Amino acid sequence: MGENQALRDALGVAQRQLVEAEAELREVRERVNNLRSVVYGLKQIFEPGDAGRSFELRPAVEESRAMSVRRTQGVRSRGEPSPSVRRAVQILAEAQRPMRMPEITEEWKSRGWVDPTWRTPKSAINMIYQRAHKAGLVARTPDRSWVLRSSVSEAPEGDHVTGEGVED
């Protein structure tokens, strides 16, 4: 019976260690998720845009972290354009002329605004311009160039600006 008692004692110790290890694991996972949220939030400060996340967060953790980040950083409210949409408009405003997607993509790259996690930067940038179009900030010309919506009224009569978002 001494051997059985020793095994039962070992089982009890192992069960307590398992419970402690599982509690530590939960704490470590929570810490990892917190750090991921912090890293993502800081990355958005220095590299704003619609960068895809290279990690997964559970929705509840993500939402609670995003809420705290918004409160502390004064992040945009609903209806306000995202930083990437503001950048899209900024490029067109600075150029003061219609621009096509290859030229826009090169400008984003030269400014360091292309997130390295974007698998297809051209598509990501095009999607940003689609969002800006949906927000009424930019428009498309028949030659598929992007223009500021404010410059649409200034366009000569022969130049018709469309609302179509055809990708280059």
C-alpha positions in Angstrom: 0.0 0.0 0.0 2.9 2.3 0.5 3.5 2.4 -3.2 -0.1 3.3 -3.9 0.0 6.1 -1.4 3.1 7.5 -2.9 1.4 7.5 -6.3 -1.7 9.2 -4.9 0.5 11.8 -3.3 2.4 12.3 -6.5 -1.0 12.6 -8.3 -2.2 15.3 -5.8 1.1 17.3 -6.3 0.8 17.0 -10.1 -2.8 18.1 -10.1 -1.9 21.2 -7.9 1.0 22.0 -10.2 -1.3 21.6 -13.3 -3.8 24.0 -11.8 -1.0 26.5 -11.0 0.5 26.1 -14.4 -2.9 26.7 -16.1 -3.4 29.8 -14.1 0.1 31.0 -15.1 -0.7 30.2 -18.7 -3.9 32.3 -18.5 -1.9 35.2 -17.1 0.8 34.9 -19.7 -1.8 34.7 -22.5 -3.5 37.8 -21.1 -0.1 39.6 -20.9 0.7 38.5 -24.5 -2.7 39.9 -25.7 -2.1 43.1 -23.8 1.3 43.5 -25.3 0.0 42.8 -28.8 -2.6 45.5 -28.4 0.0 47.9 -27.2 2.3 47.1 -30.1 -0.5 47.4 -32.6 -1.6 50.7 -31.0 1.9 52.1 -31.1 2.4 50.9 -34.6 -0.7 52.8 -35.7 0.7 56.0 -34.1 4.0 55.7 -36.1 2.6 53.9 -39.2 -1.0 54.8 -39.5 -3.1 53.1 -42.0 -5.2 50.1 -42.5 -2.4 47.7 -41.8 -3.4 44.1 -41.4 -2.6 42.6 -38.1 -0.1 39.8 -38.1 -1.7 38.3 -35.0 -5.1 37.3 -33.8 -6.8 38.7 -30.7 -9.9 37.4 -29.1 -12.8 39.8 -29.8 -13.4 40.7 -26.1 -9.8 41.3 -25.4 -9.3 43.3 -28.6 -12.3 45.5 -28.0 -11.5 46.3 -24.4 -7.9 47.1 -25.4 -9.1 49.2 -28.4 -11.4 51.1 -26.1 -8.7 51.9 -23.6 -6.3 52.9 -26.4 -9.0 55.3 -27.9 -9.5 56.9 -24.5 -5.9 57.5 -23.9 -4.9 58.5 -27.4 -7.9 60.5 -28.5 -8.4 58.4 -31.5 -11.0 59.4 -34.2 -14.7 59.2 -33.6 -17.3 57.7 -35.9 -17.6 59.5 -39.2 -14.1 60.9 -39.0 -11.8 59.6 -41.8 -9.1 57.1 -40.8 -5.5 58.2 -40.9 -5.0 56.3 -44.2 -7.9 58.1 -45.8 -6.5 61.4 -44.6 -3.2 60.4 -46.2 -5.0 59.5 -49.5 -6.6 63.0 -49.6 -3.3 64.6 -48.6 -1.4 63.2 -51.5 -4.0 64.4 -54.0 -4.2 67.8 -52.3 -0.4 68.3 -52.5 -0.3 67.1 -56.1 -3.2 69.5 -57.1 -3.9 67.3 -60.1 -5.4 64.0 -61.0 -3.2 61.0 -60.2 -3.3 57.3 -61.3 -2.8 54.4 -59.0 0.8 53.5 -60.1 1.9 57.0 -59.3 -0.1 57.1 -56.1 1.4 53.8 -55.0 4.9 55.1 -55.7 4.2 58.2 -53.7 3.0 56.1 -50.7 6.1 54.0 -50.9 8.5 57.0 -51.1 6.8 58.4 -48.0 7.2 55.2 -46.1 3.5 54.8 -45.7 3.2 51.2 -47.1 3.0 48.8 -44.2 5.3 45.8 -44.7 2.5 43.4 -43.7 0.5 44.4 -46.7 0.7 41.5 -49.1 -0.5 43.6 -52.1 0.2 47.2 -51.4 -1.4 48.4 -54.6 -4.7 46.7 -53.7 -4.5 48.0 -50.1 -3.9 51.6 -51.3 -6.7 51.2 -53.9 -9.0 50.1 -51.1 -8.1 53.2 -49.1 -9.0 55.4 -52.1 -12.2 53.5 -52.4 -13.0 54.3 -48.8 -12.1 58.0 -49.4 -14.4 57.9 -52.4 -17.2 56.4 -50.3 -16.7 59.2 -47.8 -17.1 61.7 -50.6 -13.5 63.0 -50.4 -12.2 61.8 -53.8 -13.6 60.9 -57.2 -12.6 59.1 -60.3 -12.1 60.7 -63.8 -13.0 58.8 -67.0 -9.3 58.0 -67.5 -9.4 56.2 -64.1 -7.3 58.9 -62.3 -8.1 59.9 -58.7 -9.0 63.6 -58.0 -10.0 65.5 -54.9 -13.8 65.9 -54.7 -13.3 69.6 -54.1 -11.5 69.9 -57.5 -14.5 68.3 -59.3 -16.4 71.5 -59.4 -13.3 73.2 -60.9 -13.0 70.6 -63.7 -13.6 71.9 -67.2 -17.0 71.0 -68.8 -15.5 68.3 -71.0 -14.0 66.5 -68.1 -16.6 64.4 -66.4 -15.8 62.9 -63.1 -17.4 59.6 -62.3 -18.2 57.8 -59.1 -17.0 54.5 -60.4 -14.2 52.8 -58.4 -12.7 50.6 -61.1 -9.3 49.3 -60.0 -6.2 50.0 -62.2 
